[in-house]
Amino acid sequence: MFKPKFRYTNKIVKLLTKIAASREVILNSPLVPKWEVSLRKDAIIRSAHSSTSIEGNRLSLSQVTHLAEGRKIMASRKDKQEVLNYLSVLERLDKFVKDGKFTADEILKIHKQLTRGTLDKQTDEGVFRNRYVVVGNKLTGEIDFQPPQNDEVPSLVQEMVEWLNSKGAVELDSIIEAGVGHYELVRIHPFIDGNGRTARVLAAIILYQRGFDTKRFFSLDDYYDSDRQAYYRALQTVDKDSLDLTKWLEYFVEGVAVSLEAVKERVIRLSSERLRMKERGQIALTEKQMRIVEFINHHEKISNKDVQELLKIARQNALIELAKLVKSGVIKPIGKGRALHYVLK
């Protein structure tokens, strides 16, 4: 069975302590729902831009933002599809890994959704590679990394997911587990293309599933994209014989610390503004109410019928949910009769 090798260095311990402090500030800051949705949306857009950019996608952050908003842009079909696929997966992180258990099929499903309509051969989407690949410089022909043979891939992926589900993995700090999962998937390189994107999504899912990034406020991919060479060098610090992940994990944990620090500073600014606007605590919303708020943020408004369809509830129950949000000052009604709808206040 797969068992990662690494040491808790002073650097890793200090960074984990710093991360815990930043996370505490973020989770306990008084934010209005509209800002929470905005922070999440911004993180998703930045992640989609950065992760696809690392692998050669040419869309700018502005273009990715326009795509996320449903607007048309001038770009190649492949570039647009790669970003749309990534956005779709990130917006549905909670749909992956049922009951918190990882499976090889889930890894294949993630890859299929990330690469849909973007590979040279459609038959390569969501399946383990049947042709050998190497990682290297396309211009110079220099080989940086030779992954395991094709026939080893299924068993190696199975060993990895068994470890992710093991007691030992779950008892680790979720950041360490995510860093290990990220590297191991890159090392196995189970697909013809899209391995990096799949590995980065896997890390995001681990952090979400293990309760670390429940609000999905930060984009680790931004850190990778800010210095791609440092990202590749960090991956290459793992000796192919000993497979000691310590240096890679120092880099990975530092990335989380830097990314979360940026979110913390932004949250503090928003919290100060929120407190100046009105001296009251954090508005606590139910999962249903957050879904309503997110719908409004995406579509700019919501009707009673929209709520019924969104939450699969009766008209009267939809009215109750909307009334609670109006009373708490989160949304306000616009129009009357059939034209009645609600917007964020």
SVG drawing of the C-alpha trace seen along z (x, -y; Angstrom):
<svg xmlns="http://www.w3.org/2000/svg" viewBox="-50 -53 67 57">
<polyline fill="none" stroke="black" stroke-width="0.4" points="0.0,0.0 1.2,-3.5 2.6,-5.3 4.1,-8.8 7.6,-9.7 8.1,-13.1 9.2,-15.0 7.6,-17.8 10.3,-20.4 10.3,-23.6 9.2,-25.5 6.2,-23.3 5.1,-23.5 5.5,-27.3 3.5,-27.6 0.7,-25.3 0.4,-27.5 0.2,-30.6 -2.4,-29.0 -4.5,-28.1 -4.4,-31.7 -5.4,-33.1 -8.2,-30.5 -9.6,-31.4 -9.8,-35.1 -11.6,-34.3 -14.2,-31.9 -15.1,-34.2 -15.2,-37.5 -18.6,-39.3 -19.4,-39.2 -22.6,-39.7 -23.7,-36.8 -23.2,-38.9 -19.5,-39.3 -19.1,-35.6 -20.5,-34.7 -18.3,-37.3 -15.1,-35.9 -16.0,-32.4 -16.8,-33.4 -13.5,-35.4 -11.5,-32.4 -13.1,-30.0 -12.4,-32.4 -8.8,-32.9 -8.3,-29.2 -9.7,-28.4 -7.6,-31.1 -4.3,-30.1 -4.6,-26.3 -5.4,-26.3 -2.8,-29.1 -0.1,-26.9 -0.7,-24.4 -0.7,-26.9 -4.2,-28.3 -4.0,-31.8 -7.1,-33.4 -6.6,-36.5 -8.2,-36.8 -10.6,-39.3 -11.6,-36.9 -12.1,-34.1 -14.3,-36.4 -16.4,-37.2 -16.8,-33.5 -17.9,-32.8 -20.5,-35.5 -21.9,-33.9 -20.5,-36.6 -19.0,-35.9 -15.3,-36.4 -13.0,-36.1 -10.7,-33.1 -10.0,-29.6 -12.7,-27.0 -10.2,-24.8 -9.1,-27.6 -12.7,-28.5 -13.7,-24.9 -10.8,-24.2 -11.7,-27.2 -15.5,-26.4 -14.7,-22.8 -12.5,-23.9 -15.1,-26.4 -17.8,-23.7 -15.7,-21.3 -14.8,-23.9 -18.4,-25.1 -19.4,-21.5 -16.6,-20.4 -19.3,-19.2 -20.6,-16.7 -17.4,-14.7 -16.3,-12.0 -19.5,-10.7 -19.4,-10.0 -15.9,-11.4 -14.5,-8.3 -12.2,-8.6 -12.3,-6.1 -10.4,-5.5 -13.7,-6.1 -14.0,-9.5 -10.5,-10.4 -11.6,-9.3 -14.8,-11.3 -12.9,-14.5 -10.5,-14.1 -13.4,-13.5 -15.1,-16.7 -11.9,-18.7 -10.9,-17.6 -14.3,-17.3 -14.0,-18.4 -10.4,-19.6 -8.2,-16.5 -7.0,-15.5 -8.8,-12.1 -12.2,-12.1 -11.4,-8.5 -8.7,-9.8 -11.2,-11.7 -11.7,-10.1 -9.6,-7.0 -6.1,-6.0 -3.5,-6.4 -2.9,-3.6 0.2,-5.2 3.4,-6.1 4.1,-9.8 7.1,-11.7 7.3,-15.1 9.8,-17.4 10.6,-20.5 8.9,-20.4 11.3,-22.8 14.6,-21.2 13.4,-17.7 14.9,-17.4 13.1,-14.9 12.3,-16.1 10.4,-13.2 9.5,-9.6 6.3,-8.4 5.4,-4.7 4.5,-2.4 1.0,-2.3 0.1,1.1 1.1,-0.2 -1.2,-3.1 -4.5,-1.5 -2.9,0.2 -1.0,-2.9 -4.1,-5.1 -5.9,-2.4 -3.2,-2.4 -3.3,-6.2 -7.1,-6.4 -6.9,-3.6 -4.3,-5.7 -6.5,-8.9 -9.3,-6.9 -7.1,-5.4 -7.2,-6.4 -3.6,-7.5 -4.3,-10.0 -7.5,-11.4 -5.6,-11.9 -3.0,-14.0 -3.4,-17.8 -5.7,-18.2 -3.1,-20.4 -0.4,-17.7 -2.9,-15.2 -3.8,-17.5 -0.1,-18.1 0.6,-14.4 -2.4,-13.6 -1.4,-16.4 2.2,-15.1 1.3,-11.5 -1.2,-12.0 1.4,-14.1 4.0,-11.3 1.7,-8.6 0.7,-10.8 -2.3,-8.6 -3.6,-10.4 -2.5,-11.4 -3.1,-15.1 -4.6,-17.1 -2.7,-15.5 -1.7,-18.8 -5.3,-20.2 -6.6,-16.9 -4.0,-16.9 -4.8,-20.5 -8.5,-19.8 -7.9,-16.7 -6.0,-18.8 -8.9,-21.3 -11.4,-18.5 -9.4,-17.1 -9.2,-20.5 -13.0,-20.9 -13.9,-17.4 -11.7,-17.4 -13.4,-20.7 -10.5,-23.0 -11.7,-25.2 -15.5,-24.9 -16.2,-28.4 -13.9,-27.9 -12.4,-31.4 -8.9,-30.9 -7.1,-30.1 -4.0,-28.0 -3.5,-27.9 -2.8,-31.6 0.3,-30.8 1.5,-28.2 0.9,-30.5 2.7,-33.4 6.0,-31.5 5.5,-28.5 9.2,-27.6 9.2,-27.4 6.1,-25.1 7.9,-22.8 11.2,-22.9 9.2,-22.0 7.7,-19.0 11.2,-18.0 12.7,-18.2 11.2,-14.7 14.0,-12.1 12.7,-9.4 14.2,-6.7 13.5,-7.8 10.3,-9.6 10.8,-11.9 8.1,-14.6 9.5,-17.0 10.7,-19.8 7.6,-19.6 5.4,-19.8 7.3,-22.8 6.5,-24.5 2.9,-23.3 2.2,-24.4 3.8,-27.8 1.5,-28.2 -1.5,-27.7 -0.1,-30.1 0.5,-32.9 -2.9,-32.3 -4.8,-32.3 -3.0,-35.4 -4.2,-37.3 -7.8,-36.1 -7.4,-37.1 -6.4,-40.6 -9.3,-41.0 -11.7,-39.6 -10.5,-42.0 -11.0,-45.0 -14.6,-43.8 -15.3,-43.0 -14.2,-46.5 -16.5,-48.0 -19.3,-45.7 -19.0,-46.7 -18.9,-50.4 -22.1,-50.0 -23.9,-48.3 -22.8,-47.1 -24.1,-43.5 -22.7,-40.0 -22.3,-37.7 -25.5,-36.9 -26.0,-33.1 -27.7,-31.5 -28.9,-28.0 -27.6,-26.0 -30.9,-26.6 -30.6,-30.4 -27.0,-30.4 -28.1,-28.6 -30.8,-31.4 -28.1,-34.1 -25.7,-32.3 -28.5,-32.0 -29.2,-35.8 -25.5,-36.6 -25.3,-34.5 -28.6,-35.6 -29.0,-39.0 -32.5,-38.2 -34.7,-35.3 -38.5,-34.7 -40.6,-32.4 -40.8,-30.0 -37.0,-30.0 -36.8,-29.1 -39.3,-26.3 -37.3,-24.7 -33.9,-25.4 -34.7,-23.8 -37.4,-21.4 -39.9,-22.8 -43.6,-24.0 -44.6,-27.6 -45.5,-28.3 -42.2,-27.0 -40.4,-29.1 -42.2,-32.2 -41.1,-31.4 -37.4,-31.1 -37.6,-34.4 -39.4,-36.2 -36.6,-35.2 -34.0,-36.6 -36.0,-39.8 -36.4,-40.2 -32.7,-39.7 -31.8,-42.4 -30.1,-40.1 -32.5,-40.6 -35.3,-43.0 -38.4,-42.5 -38.9,-44.3 -42.2,-44.7 -45.6,-43.2 -47.7,-40.3 -46.2,-38.1 -43.4,-40.5 -42.3,-40.2 -38.7,-39.1 -35.9,-39.6 -32.4,-41.1 -29.5,-41.3 -29.8,-44.3"/>
</svg>
